[in-house]
Amino acid sequence: MKGERWFVGTGGKGLAVLLLAGWWWAGAAGLWAAEGFRPLFDGRSLAGWVKRGGHATYTVEEGCIVGRSVRETANTFLCTTQDFGDFELELEVRADPRLNSGIQIRSECYDRPTEVIYGMQTLRIPAGRVHGYQVEVDHNRNRRWSGGIYDEARRTWIYPLTNRPAAGAAFRFGDWNHYRILCVGDRIQTWVNGVAAADLVDSMTLAGFIGLQVHGASEEGLEVRWRNLRIRELGRHAWKPLWDGRTLAGWRPVGEGEWSVQDGVIRGVHRRDQEGYGHLLSDRRFADFTVRLKFRAVRGNSGFYFRVEPTGFSGVTGMQAEIDAEKDVGGLYETNGRGWVVQPGPDDVRKSFRRGEWNTMTVSAHGGRIVVHVNGYKTAEVFDDPGRREGHFALQLHGGQDCEVWFKDLELLVPEE
């Protein structure tokens, strides 16, 4: 089964799976056969595309899609009628240096108003509003963020090129620029004129349409042109349950505290007079993975452990994404090792964590890169982490504390069958 690439068993097959997962995350998708590309635009018409948003115009001229600004109108998008999940997209774009533009990927547009949770905010997206990841075509010479990723109508900038000056410098204002965009699972990479730009890990949206933007402008008739659009579809990823929702099958309690299942929710409790830690340990071992879960921390300290071994004074040894009723939520801590690897500040916790409520945590660990999000807000990211590359998952009850924590909707991101 395709899903097997996401965990490691024993013997030679486990090693092969581990190598395959590392190969994918390292960006070796470029080794796939080039024959899979097909045109996304026929060069003659806008068949397969639909306009959404404002009143900018789109025409076909000289084998190009041409977008022209209309003064004082909202952002306008020419969108594919087909949705895409994992893909590699290449195109060329030339924009008037006075006009901002962009390429929407995995984007959405609904007939009814939609709400999106982002940290402590509830984002309300109007009906008919295009929203989602946008690969920037920047007109601002002072920042030069072309190739960065902006979350249109949702979280704003999620991957500016502040720390990638070479990528920003690769964009040629007023000239043709070649863009390459690779989306596989929760990883989005971009290149501008062959220079690596964004490298984002984010799983808020896994599929959607592609769109070409004409940004709202104060001048009439500013042009942006696109040509040589081609795409290679690479399948899709989807969330698969990691727990059956009814029993503790596939998981085993270790140490003190009590674990139970109530109405589709795992409940963990621990008393202050119990000095030993408690864990709910997965039977399976995992290497590279992306996991999403919901938690509600009522009292005390907890965490989602990964790549751990059932050893050490606390019952397990390895990395955890921190869960707590009050502080440090979304940080990274290595038990029986380095201690805090990333400790979020109070401001980050206030922005991301909904105290006393259900929260969504996503943990992505591929090779040495580990990224944690809480309610869509990035709370931790490390590169080239020297820690263990595979092991068990575990849910924690901290020793010597009164703890109560609830978990539900544990899911693993896997390639669709």
TIKOLMAR-410508 format. One record per atom (N, C-alpha, C, O): residue in one letter; x, y, z. Coordinates in steps of 0.2 Angstrom, whole numbers, plus 2048, in hexadecimal, padded with zeros to 3 digits. Each point is the difference from the previous one (the first is absolute). Last residue first. Layout:
# TIKOLMAR-410508
AXYZ...
***
This chain:
# TIKOLMAR-410508
E7E88217F5E8007FA7FCE7FE8007F9E8017FC7FCE80A819813E7FA7FC7FFE8017FA7FCE8048007FBP80E80A816P7FE8017F9P7F97FC7FFP7FF7FB803V80680F815V8027FB7FCV7FE8017F9V7FC8047FEL80480681DL8008027F9L8037FB7FCL8067FF801L7ED7FE817L8078007FDL7FF8027F9L7FB7FE7FCE7F780681DE8007FE7F9E8078007FDE804804803L7E97FE814L8077FF7FEL8017FD7F9L7FD7FB7FFD7EF80D810D8018027F9D8087FF7FED8038057FDK7F97FF81DK7FB7FD7FBK8038027F9K8048047FFF8017FE81EF8028007FAF7FB7FD7FBF7FC7FC802W809810819W7FB7FC7FBW8038017F9W8038057FEV8057FE81EV8018027F9V7FC7FB7FCV7FF7FA801E80980D81AE7FA7FD7FCE8018037F9E8008067FFC80F7F881AC8008017F9C7F97FD7FEC7FE7FB802D81280C814D7FA7FE7FFD7FF8027F8D8008067FEQ8187F380BQ7FB8057FFQ7F97FE800Q7FF7FA7FEG8177F9803G800805806G7FB8067FFG801805803G8077EF7E6G8007FE807G800805805G8028067FFH7F27FA7E8H806802804H8007FD807H7FB801803L7FA7F67E6L7FE803806L806801804L8047FB802Q7F98017E1Q803800807Q7FB803805Q7FC8047FFL8067ED7E8L7FC806803L803800808L8007FA803A80C7FC7E5A7FE7FF807A7FC806802A8028067FEF80C7EB7ECF7FC806802F7FE7FE807F7FF7FB802H8177FA7F3H7F9800802H7FD807800H804804801G8127F87F0G7FE7FD806G7F9800801G7FC8017FBE81B80B7F5E7FA7FC800E7FE7FD807E805800805R80E80F7F6R7FC8017FAR7FA7FB800R7FC8017FBR81480D819R7FE7F97FDR7FB8017FAR7FC805800G813811805G7FD7FB804G7FE7FA7FCG8017FF7FAP809817800P8047FA801P7FD7FA803P8037FB801D7F381A7EFD8017FE807D8047F9800D7FF7FC7FCD7FC8157F1D8067FC801D8007FE808D806800803F7EA8137FBF8037FD7FAF8067FB802F803802805V7E4809807V8077FF800V8037FC7FAV7FC7FD7FDE7ED81280FE8037FD7FAE8087FF801E803805802A7E380380BA8077FD801A8027FE7F9A7FC7FD7FCT7EE80E807T803801807T8077FD801T804803804K7E88057E8K8067FD801K803802807K802805801Y7E47F97F8Y805805802Y8067FD801Y8017FB804G7EA7FA7F8G8028037FAG806805801G8028037FBN7F57F1818N7FA8037FCN8028047FAN7FE8067FFV8167F180BV7FB800804V7FA8057FDV801806800H8177EC7F7H7FB8057FFH7FB7FF806H7FE7FA801V81D7FE7F8V7FA7FF804V7FC8067FFV802806800V8147EC7F4V7FC806800V7FA7FE804V7FD7FB800I81E7FC7F9I7FA7FF804I7FC806801I803805801R8137EE7F1R7FB805800R7FA7FF804R7FC7FB7FEG8167F57FCG802805806G7FC806800G801804805G7F47E77EEG808801801G801804807G7FD7FF805H7EC8047F8H8037FD7FAH808801801H8028067FFA7E67FF80FA8077FE801A8027FC7FAA7FE7FB7FFS7EC81580CS8037FD7FAS8077FF801S804805802V7E480180CV8077FE800V8027FD7FAV7FE7FB7FET7EB81480DT8037FC7FAT808800801T803805801M7E480180EM8087FF7FFM8027FC7FAM7FD7FB7FFT7EB81380DT8037FB7FBT8088017FFT8028067FFN7EA7FE816N8058037FBN8027FA7FCN8007FA801W7EB80C812W8037FC7FBW8058047FCW7FE8057FDE7FE80681AE7FC7FE7FAE8037FA7FDE8067FE801G80380E812G7FA7FD802G7FC7FE7FAG7FA7FD802R8178147F7R8007FD807R7F97FE802R7FB8037FFR8128017EAR7FA802802R7FF7FC807R7FE7FA800F81880F7F0F7FD7FB804F7FA802803F7FF806803S8108077EES7FF7FA7FDS7FB7FB804S7FC7FD7FEK80D81A809K7FD8007F9K7FE7FA7FDK7FB8007FCR80F80181AR7FA804800R7FD8017F9R7FA8007FFV81B7F5803V7FB7FC803V7F9804800V7FB7FD7FFD81880E7F9D7FE7FB7FCD7FA7FC802D7FC7FE7FDD80E812812D7FC8037FAD7FD7FB7FBD7FB8007FEP8147F9814P7F9802802P7FC8037FBP7FA7FE7FFG81A7F37F8G800806805G7F8801802G7FC7FD7FCP8117EB7FCP7FC8067FEP7FF805805P8007FE806Q8147EF7F6Q7FB802805Q7FC8067FEQ803806800V80D7E57F6V7FD8077FEV7FB801805V7FB7FC801V8147F4804V8038017FAV7FD8077FDV8038047FDW7FF7F181DW7FC8047FBW8058017FAW805802800G8037EA80CG7FB804804G7FD8047FAG7FE7FE7FBR8127F1801R802807800R7FC804804R801806801G7FD7E1804G8048027FBG802808801G802802806N7EC7F0805N8067FC801N8068027FAN8047FC7FET7E680D7FAT8017FD807T8067FB800T8017FD7FBE7F981A7F6E8027F97FFE8017FD807E805802804Y7EB8127EFY8047FE806Y8027F97FFY7FC7FB7FFL7F781B7F4L8037FA7FFL8047FE806L805805802G7E380B7FBG807800800G8037F97FFG7FC7FB7FFG7EC80C803G8038007F9G808800800G8038007FBV7F180981BV7FD7FB7FBV8038017F9V8018067FED804805819D8057FC7FCD7FD7FC7FAD8037FC7FEK7ED80B817K8068037FEK8037FB7FBK7FF7FA800E7EB80280CE801807800E8068037FCE8008057FDA7F87E3805A7FA804801A801808800A7FB803800D8147EB7F1D7FF802807D7FA804801D7FD8037FBI8157EE7F3I7F9802801I7FF802808I8037FC804E8128007E8E7FE802806E7F8801800E7FE8047FCA8127EC7F5A7FD8067FFA7FC802806A7FB7FC802Q81B7F37FEQ7F9801801Q7FE8077FDQ804805801M8117E67FEM7FE8077FFM7F8801801M7FC7FB7FFG8157F280EG7FF8037F9G7FD807800G7FF803805T8007E680BT8068047FFT7FF8027F9T7FF7FC7FBV7F17F981BV8028017F9V8058057FFV801804804G7F97F6812G7FC7FB7FCG8018007F9G8007FA7FDS80B813815S7F98027FFS7FC7FB7FCS7FA8027FFF81D7FA806F7FD801806F7F98027FFF7FB7FE804G8117F47E8G801806804G7FB800806G7FB7FD801T7FE7F77E8T8067FF804T800807804T7FD8057FFP7F67F27ECP7FD7FF806P8067FF805P8007FB803E8028147E6E8017F9802E7FD800808E801805803V7F980D7E6V8027FE807V8027F9801V7FD7FB7FCR7F98157F2R8077FD7FFR8037FF807R806801801F7E780E803F8017FC7FAF8077FE800F805803803Y7E580880EY8077FE7FFY8017FC7F9Y7FB7FE7FEF7F481580FF8007FB7FBF8087FE7FEF8038057FDG7F280681BG8038017FAG7FF7FA7FBG7FE7FB802S7FD813819S7FF7FA7FBS8048017FAS804805800N7F480681BN8058007FAN7FF7F97FCN7FF7FB803G7EE81380EG8067FC800G8048007F9G7FE8047FBR7E77FF806R805802805R8067FC7FFR8007FA7FDV7F08077F2V7FC803805V804802806V7FF806803A8047F77E1A8037FF806A7FD803806A7FF806800R7FC7EF7E7R7FD805805R8037FF806R7FF7FB803F8057FF7E1F8017FF807F7FC805804F7FF8067FDK8057ED7E8K7FD806804K8017FE808K7FF7FA802L8108007E6L7FC7FE805L7FD806804L8028067FFR80F7F07EBR7FC805802R7FB7FD805R7FE7FB800V81B8007F2V7FB7FE805V7FC806801V802805802T8127F17EDT7FD806802T7F97FD803T7FD7FD7FEF81E7F87FCF7F8800801F7FE807801F804805801D8137E87FED7FD8067FDD7F9800800D7FC7FB7FEA80A7F380FA8068037FEA7FE8077FEA7FF805804F7F67E780DF7FF8057FAF8078037FFF803802805R7F07E7808R805805800R8008047FAR7FD7FD7FAR7EF7F5815R8048017FAR806805801R7FF804805D7F17F780DD8047FA7FED8048017FAD8067FD800S7F4817811S7FE7FD7FAS8047F97FFS806800802L7F480D816L8067FF7FBL7FD7FC7FAL7FC7FB801L7FE815815L7FC7FC7FCL8047FF7FAL8018057FCH80680381EH8008007F9H7FC7FB7FDH7FF7FB802G80A812817G7FC7FB7FDG8008027F8G8008067FEY8107FD81AY7FD8037FAY7FC7FB7FDY8007FA802G806807819G8027FE7FAG7FC8037FAG7FB802801E801803816E8068037FEE8027FD7F9E8038047FCQ7E6800812Q8037FB7FCQ8068037FDQ8008047FBD7F1808812D8047FC804D8037FA7FCD8037FC803R7EF8147F3R806804802R8047FB804R806800800R7E97F67EDR800803807R807803802R8057FD7FEH7ED7FE7E9H8067FE804H800804807H7FE806800V7F47F27E6V800804807V8067FD804V8027FA7FFG7F28077E6G8067FE804G800804806G7FF806800R7F07F27EAR801804806R8067FD804R8007FA801I7F58067E4I8047FD805I801805806I8028057FFV7E87F87EFV806804803V8047FC805V7FE7FC804G7ED7FD7F1G8048027FBG806804802G8038037FCD7ED7F6814D7FC8037FBD8058037FAD8008057FEQ80E7F2815Q7F9802801Q7FD8047FBQ8028057FEV8147EA80BV7FD8037FAV7F9801802V7FC7FC803S81C80380CS7FA7FD7FES7FD8037FAS8038057FEW8147F9815W7FE8027F9W7F97FC7FFW7FF7FA802E81280E815E7FB7FC7FDE7FE8037F9E8008067FFG8177FA813G7FB8037FDG7FB7FC7FDG8017FA800E81A800802E7FA802804E7FB8047FDE8018027FAG8107ED7F8G801804806G7F9801803G7FB7FC800V8027FE7E8V8067FF803V801804806V7FE8067FFP7EE7F07EEP802804805P8077FE803P8017FA801R7F78027E5R8007FD807R802805805R8058047FFW7F07F87E6W803805805W8007FC806W7FC7FC802G7F97FB7EBG8068037FDG804804805G8058037FDA7E27FA80AA8047FB7FBA8058047FCA7FF8057FEL7F0803813L808802800L8047FA7FCL806800801T7DF8087FAT8047FC805T807803800T8028057FCR7EE8067F6R7FC7FC804R8037FD806R7FE800806G80C80D7E7G7FB804802G7FB7FC805G7FB804803D81A7F67F0D7FA7FD7FED7FA804803D7FA7FF7FDW81F80A7FCW7FD7FD806W7F97FE7FEW7FD8047FCL8108087F5L8067FD803L7FD7FC806L8047FC803P7F180D7E5P7FF7FF807P8067FC802P8027FB7FEK8008157EDK7FE7F9801K8007FF808K805802803W7FC8137E8W8017FE807W7FD7F9801W7FA7FF7FEA8128097EAA7FA801804A8017FE808A8057FC801H80780A7E4H8017FE807H7F9801804H7FC8057FER80B7F77E6R7FD804805R8027FD807R8027FA800G8088067E4G7FB7FD805G7FE805805G7FF8067FFL80F8017EFL8037FB804L7FC7FD805L8027FE806E7FE8127E1E7FD7FE806E8037FA804E8037FB7FCR80581A7F4R8017F8800R7FD7FE807R802802805I7FD8157E8I7FF7FD807I8027F87FFI7FE7FD7FBR80581E7F8R7FF7F97FFR8007FD807R804802805L7FC8167ECL7FE7FD806L7FF7F97FFL7FD7FD7FBN80B8177F6N8047F9801N7FE7FD807N8047FE804R7F681C7FCR8017FB7FBR8037FA802R8037FF805W7F181B803W8037F9802W8007FC7FAW7FC8017FBR80381B80ER7FF7FB7FBR8037F9802R805800804V7F181B804V8047FA802V7FE7FA7FBV7FB7FF7FEE80181E803E8007FA7FEE8047FB803E806801803L7EB817800L8067FD801L8007F97FFL7FB7FD801G7F28137FDG8037FE7FAG8077FD801G8047FF7FCE7F2814815E7FC7FC7FBE8057FD7FBE8058037FDE7FF80581EE8018017F9E7FC7FB7FBE8007FA802S802804816S7FD8077FFS8018037F9S7FD8057FEA8007E080CA8058057FEA7FC8077FFA7FA8007FFG8057E3809G7FC807800G8058057FFG806800803H8027E97F4H7FE803806H7FD8067FFH8008047FBV8017E57F8V8018077FEV7FE804807V7FA800802Q80D7E47FAQ7FD806803Q8028077FCQ8058017FEL7F67E27FFL8058067FEL7FD806802L7FA8027FEG8037E380BG7FE8067FEG8058057FEG805800803I7F37E4803I8068057FFI7FD8067FDI7FB8007FCF7F87EE816F8028027F9F806804800F803802805G7FB7EA80DG7FB8067FEG8028027F9G8047FD7FDA8057F381BA7FE8007F9A7FC8067FFA7FD803804L80C7F9811L8047FB7FCL7FE8007F9L8047FD7FCT7FD81581BT7FC7FE7FAT8047FB7FCT8068027FEM802804817M7F9803801M7FC7FE7FAM7FA7FE801S81E7FD806S7FB7FB7FDS7F9803801S7FB7FC800D82280A7FED7F9802802D7FB7FC7FDD8007FE7FBV81B809803V7FD7FA803V7F9803803V800804805L8138077E8L7FB800805L7FD7F9802L7FF7FC7FCD8148137F6D8007F9801D7FB7FF807D803800805A8048147E5A7FD7FE806A8017F8801A8007FC7FCA80F80C7F4A7FD806803A7FD7FD807A8037FF805A8117FA7E6A7FC7FE805A7FD806805A804804802V8047FD7E4V803802806V7FA7FD806V7FB8037FFG8027FD7E8G8057FB802G803801807G8047FC802N7EB8137F5N8068007FBN8057FB803N8068027FFV7EA7FE812V8008057FCV8068017FBV805801803W7ED7EC80EW8068027FDW7FE8067FCW7FB8007FCT7F97F181AT8008047FAT8078027FET805800804Q7EB7ED80DQ8068037FEQ7FF8047F9Q7FC7FE7FCI7F67F481AI7FF8057FAI8078037FFI803803804R7F17E780BR8068047FER7FF8047FAR7FE7FD7FBD7F47F2811D800806803D8068057FFD801805803G7F87E97EBG7FE7FF807G800807803G7FC8047FDV80E8007EEV7FF7F9802V7FF7FF807V804802805C8008117E6C7FC7FF806C8007F9801C7FD7FC7FBL8118187F6L8007F9802L7FC7FF806L802802805I8058117E6I7FC7FF806I7FF7F9801I7FD7FC7FCR8118187F4R7FF7F8802R7FD800807R803803804Y8018127E8Y7FF7FD807Y7FF7F97FFY7FD7FD7FCH80F8197F5H7FE7F9800H7FE7FE808H805800804N7FA8187EEN8037FC805N7FE7F9800N7F97FF7FFW80981A7F1W7FD7F9801W8047FD805W806800801D7F981A800D8027FB7FCD7FD7FA801D7FC7FF805G802815809G7FE8027F9G8027FB7FAG7FF8017FBF80E7FC81CF7FA8057FFF7FF8017F9F8048027FCR8087E980FR8018057FBR7FA8047FFR7FB7FE7FDF80F7F0817F7FB8027FDF8028077FBF803804803A80B7F180DA8007FC7FAA7FA8037FCA8007FF7FAA80680881CA8038037FBA8007FD7FAA8028037FAG7F47F4819G7FC8067FEG8048047FBG7FD8037FBA80D7E980DA7F97FF7FDA7FD8067FEA7FE8007FAA815802813A8027FD7F9A7FA7FF7FCA8008017FAP7FD80581DP8028057FCP8027FE7F9P7FE8047FBR7F67F281AR8027FD7FAR8028067FBR7FC8007FBN7FA80281BN8067FD801N8037FD7FAN8047FC801T7E78107FFT804804804T8077FD801T805804800L7E67F67F3L8077FF7FEL805804804L8058027FDP7E17F480AP8038067FCP8087FE7FFP8027FB803Y7E87F7805Y8077FF7FEY8038067FCY8007FF7F9I7EA802811I8037FA803I8077FE7FEI8037FC804W7EA81A7FBW8067FD7FEW8027FA805W800801806T7E78047FAT8058057FCT8067FC7FFT8007FA7FER7EB7FB80AR805802805R8058057FER805802803R7E67FB7EFR8007FC806R805803805R7FF805804A7FD8037E5A7F9800803A8007FC807A7FB7FF802E8197FB7EFE7FB8057FEE7FA7FF804E7FD7FB801D81D800804D7FA7FC801D7FA8057FFD7FE803804Y81C7FB7F2Y7FC805804Y7F97FC800Y7FE7FC7FBI81E7FF7FFI7F97FE800I7FC804805I801801806G8168037E8G7FE7FE807G7F87FE800G7FD8007FBG80E8077F1G8027F9802G7FE7FE807G8007FB802S80581E7F9S7FE7FC7FBS8027F9801S8067FE801W7FE81780CW7FE7FA803W7FD7FB7FBW7FC7FC801R81081D803R8027FA7FBR7FE7F9803R8047FC801R7FD81D807R8007FA804R8017FA7FCR8047FB802N7FC81B7F5N803801807N8007FA804N8057FF804R7F08047E7R8077FF7FFR804801806R8057FD801N7E17FB7F8N804804805N8077FF7FFN8037FB803H7EB7F97F2H8028077FCH804804805H8028067FED7F97DE800D801806804D8028067FBD8047FF7FCV7F07E8805V8038037FBV801807802V7FB8047FFE8007E4810E8008077FEE8048027FAE8057FD7FEV7EC7EE80AV8078017FFV8018077FDV7FD8017FBQ7EF7F4816Q8028047FAQ8078017FFQ803802805Y7E87EF809Y8078017FFY8018047F9Y7FD7FE7FBG7EB805810G8047FA800G8078037FEG802806800H7E38027F9H805800806H8057FA800H7FE7FB7FDV7EC8157F6V8067FC7FFV804800806V802806802R7E48007FER807803801R8057FB7FFR8007FB803G7E78037FDG8038027FAG807803800G8038027FBA7EF7FE81CA7FE7FC7FAA8038037FAA8018067FFP80C800817P7FA8017FDP7FF7FB7FAP8047FD7FDI80A80081AI8018017F9I7F98017FCI7FC7FB801R810806819R7FA8007FDR8018027F8R8018057FFL80E7F2818L8008047FAL7F97FE7FCL7FE7FA7FFT80B80681BT7FB7FC7FCT8008047FAT7FC805800Q8187FA814Q7FC8037FBQ7FB7FB7FDQ8027FA7FFM810801810M7FB802804M7FB8047FBM7FB802803G8137EE7F0G802801807G7FA803804G7FB7FC800Y7FD8007EBY8078017FFY802803807Y7FF806802I7EB7EE7F0I803801807I8078017FEI8047FC7FDV7E68097F3V8077FC801V803802806V800806802E7E67FB7EFE804802806E8077FC800E7FF7FA7FFT7EE80F7EDT8037FB803T805802806T802806800P7E78007EEP805803804P8037FA804P7FD7FB802R7F87FF7E7R7FE802806R806803804R8067FE7FFD7FD7F87ECD7FA8047FFD7FD803806D7FC805800Y81F7F67FBY7FA7FD802Y7FA8057FFY801806800C81A7F37FAC7FC8067FFC7F97FD801C7FE7FB7FDE81F7FF804E7F97FE801E7FC8067FFE802806801S8197EE7FAS7FC806802S7F87FE800S7FF7FB7FDR8197FC7FDR7FC7FD805R7FB805803R800800806I81080E7EDI8007F9800I7FC7FD806I800803805Q8058167ECQ7FC7FC805Q8027F97FFQ7FF7FD7FAI80F8187FFI7FE7FA7FDI7FC7FC806I8047FE804G80281E7F6G8017FA803G7FD7FA7FDG7FC8017FCS80981D805S7FD7FA7FDS8027FA804S803801805N7FF81D7F8N8017FA804N7FC7FA7FDN7FA8017FEL8108167F6L7FA7FC802L8027FA804L8057FC7FER8098157F7R7FC804805R7FA7FC802R7FC802804P8157F67ECP803802806P7FC803805P802801806D7F47EE7E8D802808800D803801807D7FD7FE805A8057E97F3A7FB805802A803807800A806801800R7FC7E37F7R8038077FFR7FB805802R7FB8007FEV80B7E3804V7FC806801V8048067FFV806801801E7F97E27FBE8048067FFE7FB806801E7FA8007FEL8077E480BL7FD8067FCL8058057FFL805801804E7F57E5808E8058047FDE7FC8057FCE7FC7FF7FDL8007ED818L7FD8057FBL8068057FEL804802804E7F57E5809E8068047FEE7FD8057FBE7FE7FD7FBF7F57F481AF8018027F9F8078047FFF802802805D7E87F280CD8078017FFD8028017F9D7FD7FC7FCG7EC809807G8037FE807G808801800G802805801F7E88067F0F8067FC800F8027FF807F7FF805804D7E98037ECD804800806D8067FC7FFD8007FA7FDQ7F18137EFQ8027F9804Q804802806Q804805800T7F580C7F2T7F97FD802T8027F9803T7FC7FD803T8148197FDT7FF7FA7FCT7F97FD803T7FE801806C80781A7FAC8017FA804C7FE7FA7FCC7FC8007FCL80A81C806L7FE7FB7FAL8027F9803L8067FF801F7F581A80DF8037F97FFF7FD7FC7FAF7FA8007FFT80881A80FT7FD7FC7FCT8047FA7FET806801800N7F6815814N8057FB7FDN7FC7FB7FBN7FA7FE802A7F9819801A8037FB805A8057FB7FCA8008007FAT7FC8197FDT7FC7FA801T8047FC805T806800801E8008177F5E7FC7FF806E7FB7FA800E7FA801802R8108027E7R802805806R7FA7FF805R7FA7FF7FFV8107EE7F1V7FA8057FFV801804807V8007FD805S8137F27ECS7FD803806S7FA8057FES8008037FBR8097E77F8R801807800R7FC803806R7FA7FE801G8127E97F4G7FB803805G801808800G806802800V7FF7E87EEV802807802V7FA802805V7FA8007FEI8127E87F7I7FA803803I802807803I806801803C8057F47E6C801801807C7F9802803C7FB8027FDG80B7FA7EBG8017FA804G801801808G8037FC803E7F68167EEE8077FD7FEE8027FA804E806800802E7E6809808E8038047FBE8077FD7FFE8047FF805V7E37FF80AV8057FC7FDV8038047FAV7FD8027FBT7F680781DT7FF7FE7F9T8067FC7FET8057FE804Y7EE80E813Y8047FB7FDY7FF7FF7F9Y7FA7FF7FET801816816T7FE7FC7FBT8067FB7FET805801802A7F080B816A8058007FBA7FF7FC7FAA7FB7FB801H7F7809813H7FE8017FAH8068017FBH7FF8027FAG7FE7EF81EG7FF8077FEG7FF8007F8G7FE7FB7FDG7FF7ED80FG803806803G7FD8077FDG7FB8017FFR80A7E87F2R7FD801807R802806803R8068037FFK7F97ED7E8K802806804K7FC801806K7FA7FF800V80F7EA7F1V7FA804802V802806804V805800804W8047EA7EAW802805805W7F9804801W7FC8017FCG8077EE7F4G8027FD806G802805806G8037FE805A7FD80B7E2A7FC7FA802A8047FD806A8067FF801L7FF8167F2L8007FF808L7FB7FA802L7FE800805S8118047E3S7FA801803S801800808S8057FE802R80D7FE7EFR7FB8037FBR7FA803803R7FD8047FEG8167EF80CG8038057FCG7FC8047FCG8028047FCD7FA7EA816D8017FE7F9D8038057FBD8017FE7FAF8027FC821F7FD8057FCF8017FE7F9F8067FF7FEL8037F4812L7FB802804L7FC8057FDL7FA802802P8167E97F5P7FF807800P7FA801805P7FB7FC800R8157F0805R7FB8017FBR7FF808801R801803805F8127E8805F7FD8077FFF7FB8007FBF8007FD7FBG80E7F080BG7FA800803G7FC8077FFG7FB801802E81C7F67F7E7FB8007FCE7F9801802E7FB8017FDA81B7FE80FA7FD8077FDA7FA7FF7FCA7FD8057FFA80B7EB816A8018007F9A7FC8077FEA7FB802802W8107FD816W7FB7FD7FDW8008017F8W8038057FEL80C805813L8027FA7FCL7FB7FC7FCL8017FC7FDG7FC818812G8038027F9G8027FA7FCG8028007FAA7F77FF81DA7FA7FF7FBA8038027F9A7FD7FE7FBA80F80281BA8027FC7FAA7FA7FF7FBA8017FC7FBG80181081BG7FF8037FAG8027FD7FAG8018027FBA7FF7F781DA8068047FEA7FF8037F9A8058047FEW7EB7EE80CW800806804W8068047FDW800806801W7FD7E47F7W7FA8057FEW801807803W8008057FCW80F7EA80AW8018027F9W7FB8057FEW8028057FDG7FC7F0818G805805800G8018037F9G8018067FFA7F07E8803A7FE806803A805806800A7FE8057FEL8097E67FBL7FB8027FBL7FD807803L8008057FCL80F7EE812L8038047FAL7FC8037FBL8018057FEL7F57EE813L803806803L8048047FBL7FF8067FFV7F87E57FBV7FA805801V803807802V7FF8057FEA8107E8800A7FE8037FAA7FB805800A8008057FDL8067F0817L8058047FDL7FF8037FAL8018067FFG7F07EA80AG7FF806803G8068057FEG7FE806800K8027E57F7K7FA8047FDK800806804K7FE8057FDG8117EB80AG8028047FAG7FB8047FDG8018057FEG7FC7F581CG8037FD7FBG8028047FAG7FF806800T7EC800810T8077FD801T8037FD7FAT7FC7FF7FBG7F4817805G7FF7FA803G8077FD802G804804802V7F28167F8V8057FB800V7FE7FA804V7FF800806F7F38147ECF8027FD806F8057FB7FFF8017FD7FBW7F48107F3W800804806W8027FE807W801803804R7FC7F17E6R806804800R801805806R805803801E7E77EF7FAE8067FD804E806804800E8057FF804G7E68057EFG801803807G8067FD804G802804805K7F77F37E6K8048077FFK801803807K805803801M7F87E27FCM7FC806800M804806800M806800803
***
